[in-house]
Amino acid sequence: MGIRLPSILLNAKQILKTQALSTRNQSDVPKGHIAVYVGEIQKKRFVVPISYLKHPFFVDLLNRSEEEFGFRHPMGGLTIPCREDAFINLTARLHRS
Protein backbone atom coordinates (compact mmCIF):
# COMPACT_ATOMS: atom_id res chain seq x y z
CA MET A 1 0.00 0.00 0.00
CA GLY A 2 1.53 3.29 -1.09
CA ILE A 3 0.94 6.83 0.02
CA ARG A 4 -0.87 8.96 -2.54
CA LEU A 5 0.97 12.20 -1.94
CA PRO A 6 -0.22 14.09 -5.03
CA SER A 7 -3.90 13.71 -4.06
CA ILE A 8 -3.16 14.83 -0.50
CA LEU A 9 -1.36 17.91 -1.80
CA LEU A 10 -4.20 18.69 -4.19
CA ASN A 11 -6.76 18.49 -1.36
CA ALA A 12 -4.58 20.69 0.88
CA LYS A 13 -4.28 23.30 -1.88
CA GLN A 14 -8.05 23.34 -2.36
CA ILE A 15 -8.63 23.77 1.39
CA LEU A 16 -6.12 26.65 1.54
CA LYS A 17 -7.75 28.37 -1.45
CA THR A 18 -11.18 28.07 0.17
CA GLN A 19 -9.87 29.50 3.45
CA ALA A 20 -8.14 32.36 1.62
CA LEU A 21 -11.34 33.27 -0.22
CA SER A 22 -13.42 33.28 2.96
CA THR A 23 -10.81 35.39 4.78
CA ARG A 24 -10.74 37.85 1.88
CA ASN A 25 -14.52 38.25 2.06
CA GLN A 26 -14.41 38.96 5.80
CA SER A 27 -11.84 41.72 5.45
CA ASP A 28 -12.30 43.73 2.29
CA VAL A 29 -9.73 46.36 3.24
CA PRO A 30 -6.88 46.24 0.74
CA LYS A 31 -3.29 46.42 1.86
CA GLY A 32 -2.22 50.02 2.46
CA HIS A 33 -5.73 51.15 3.40
CA ILE A 34 -7.75 51.60 6.57
CA ALA A 35 -11.48 51.40 7.23
CA VAL A 36 -13.06 54.35 9.03
CA TYR A 37 -16.62 55.03 10.12
CA VAL A 38 -17.92 58.51 9.42
CA GLY A 39 -21.10 60.32 10.34
CA GLU A 40 -22.72 62.25 13.10
CA ILE A 41 -25.69 59.97 13.77
CA GLN A 42 -25.71 57.23 11.14
CA LYS A 43 -22.16 55.89 10.60
CA LYS A 44 -21.00 54.88 7.13
CA ARG A 45 -17.89 52.84 6.44
CA PHE A 46 -15.19 54.21 4.13
CA VAL A 47 -11.88 52.68 3.09
CA VAL A 48 -9.10 55.24 2.63
CA PRO A 49 -5.37 54.98 1.88
CA ILE A 50 -3.15 55.13 4.96
CA SER A 51 -1.21 57.95 3.30
CA TYR A 52 -4.16 60.22 4.22
CA LEU A 53 -3.37 59.72 7.92
CA LYS A 54 -0.43 62.11 7.80
CA HIS A 55 -2.20 64.94 5.96
CA PRO A 56 -2.88 67.94 8.29
CA PHE A 57 -6.63 68.01 7.53
CA PHE A 58 -6.97 64.31 8.29
CA VAL A 59 -4.83 64.67 11.43
CA ASP A 60 -7.31 67.30 12.61
CA LEU A 61 -10.15 64.79 12.15
CA LEU A 62 -8.16 62.17 14.07
CA ASN A 63 -7.59 64.63 16.93
CA ARG A 64 -11.34 65.37 17.04
CA SER A 65 -11.99 61.63 17.07
CA GLU A 66 -9.58 61.16 19.98
CA GLU A 67 -11.27 63.97 21.94
CA GLU A 68 -14.73 62.50 21.41
CA PHE A 69 -14.08 58.75 21.62
CA GLY A 70 -10.63 58.30 23.14
CA PHE A 71 -9.61 54.77 22.28
CA ARG A 72 -13.10 53.29 22.57
CA HIS A 73 -14.73 53.52 19.20
CA PRO A 74 -18.38 52.43 19.16
CA MET A 75 -18.22 50.83 15.71
CA GLY A 76 -15.23 48.64 16.58
CA GLY A 77 -13.05 50.58 14.16
CA LEU A 78 -11.80 54.12 13.83
CA THR A 79 -14.82 56.42 14.09
CA ILE A 80 -14.57 59.99 12.83
CA PRO A 81 -17.13 62.50 14.12
CA CYS A 82 -17.84 64.56 11.04
CA ARG A 83 -20.59 64.92 8.47
CA GLU A 84 -20.42 62.37 5.69
CA ASP A 85 -20.51 65.00 2.93
CA ALA A 86 -17.64 66.94 4.55
CA PHE A 87 -15.57 63.74 4.75
CA ILE A 88 -16.24 62.91 1.10
CA ASN A 89 -15.25 66.45 0.15
CA LEU A 90 -12.01 66.18 2.14
CA THR A 91 -11.03 62.79 0.71
CA ALA A 92 -11.75 64.04 -2.82
CA ARG A 93 -9.35 66.95 -2.25
CA LEU A 94 -6.72 64.62 -0.76
CA HIS A 95 -7.07 62.26 -3.71
CA ARG A 96 -6.43 65.08 -6.20
CA SER A 97 -3.30 66.26 -4.41
C-alpha positions as CSV (number, residue, x, y, z in Angstrom):
1,M,0.0,0.0,0.0
2,G,1.5,3.3,-1.1
3,I,0.9,6.8,0.0
4,R,-0.9,9.0,-2.5
5,L,1.0,12.2,-1.9
6,P,-0.2,14.1,-5.0
7,S,-3.9,13.7,-4.1
8,I,-3.2,14.8,-0.5
9,L,-1.4,17.9,-1.8
10,L,-4.2,18.7,-4.2
11,N,-6.8,18.5,-1.4
12,A,-4.6,20.7,0.9
13,K,-4.3,23.3,-1.9
14,Q,-8.1,23.3,-2.4
15,I,-8.6,23.8,1.4
16,L,-6.1,26.6,1.5
17,K,-7.8,28.4,-1.5
18,T,-11.2,28.1,0.2
19,Q,-9.9,29.5,3.5
20,A,-8.1,32.4,1.6
21,L,-11.3,33.3,-0.2
22,S,-13.4,33.3,3.0
23,T,-10.8,35.4,4.8
24,R,-10.7,37.9,1.9
25,N,-14.5,38.3,2.1
26,Q,-14.4,39.0,5.8
27,S,-11.8,41.7,5.5
28,D,-12.3,43.7,2.3
29,V,-9.7,46.4,3.2
30,P,-6.9,46.2,0.7
31,K,-3.3,46.4,1.9
32,G,-2.2,50.0,2.5
33,H,-5.7,51.2,3.4
34,I,-7.8,51.6,6.6
35,A,-11.5,51.4,7.2
36,V,-13.1,54.3,9.0
37,Y,-16.6,55.0,10.1
38,V,-17.9,58.5,9.4
39,G,-21.1,60.3,10.3
40,E,-22.7,62.3,13.1
41,I,-25.7,60.0,13.8
42,Q,-25.7,57.2,11.1
43,K,-22.2,55.9,10.6
44,K,-21.0,54.9,7.1
45,R,-17.9,52.8,6.4
46,F,-15.2,54.2,4.1
47,V,-11.9,52.7,3.1
48,V,-9.1,55.2,2.6
49,P,-5.4,55.0,1.9
50,I,-3.1,55.1,5.0
51,S,-1.2,58.0,3.3
52,Y,-4.2,60.2,4.2
53,L,-3.4,59.7,7.9
54,K,-0.4,62.1,7.8
55,H,-2.2,64.9,6.0
56,P,-2.9,67.9,8.3
57,F,-6.6,68.0,7.5
58,F,-7.0,64.3,8.3
59,V,-4.8,64.7,11.4
60,D,-7.3,67.3,12.6
61,L,-10.1,64.8,12.2
62,L,-8.2,62.2,14.1
63,N,-7.6,64.6,16.9
64,R,-11.3,65.4,17.0
65,S,-12.0,61.6,17.1
66,E,-9.6,61.2,20.0
67,E,-11.3,64.0,21.9
68,E,-14.7,62.5,21.4
69,F,-14.1,58.7,21.6
70,G,-10.6,58.3,23.1
71,F,-9.6,54.8,22.3
72,R,-13.1,53.3,22.6
73,H,-14.7,53.5,19.2
74,P,-18.4,52.4,19.2
75,M,-18.2,50.8,15.7
76,G,-15.2,48.6,16.6
77,G,-13.1,50.6,14.2
78,L,-11.8,54.1,13.8
79,T,-14.8,56.4,14.1
80,I,-14.6,60.0,12.8
81,P,-17.1,62.5,14.1
82,C,-17.8,64.6,11.0
83,R,-20.6,64.9,8.5
84,E,-20.4,62.4,5.7
85,D,-20.5,65.0,2.9
86,A,-17.6,66.9,4.6
87,F,-15.6,63.7,4.7
88,I,-16.2,62.9,1.1
89,N,-15.3,66.5,0.1
90,L,-12.0,66.2,2.1
91,T,-11.0,62.8,0.7
92,A,-11.7,64.0,-2.8
93,R,-9.4,67.0,-2.3
94,L,-6.7,64.6,-0.8
95,H,-7.1,62.3,-3.7
96,R,-6.4,65.1,-6.2
97,S,-3.3,66.3,-4.4
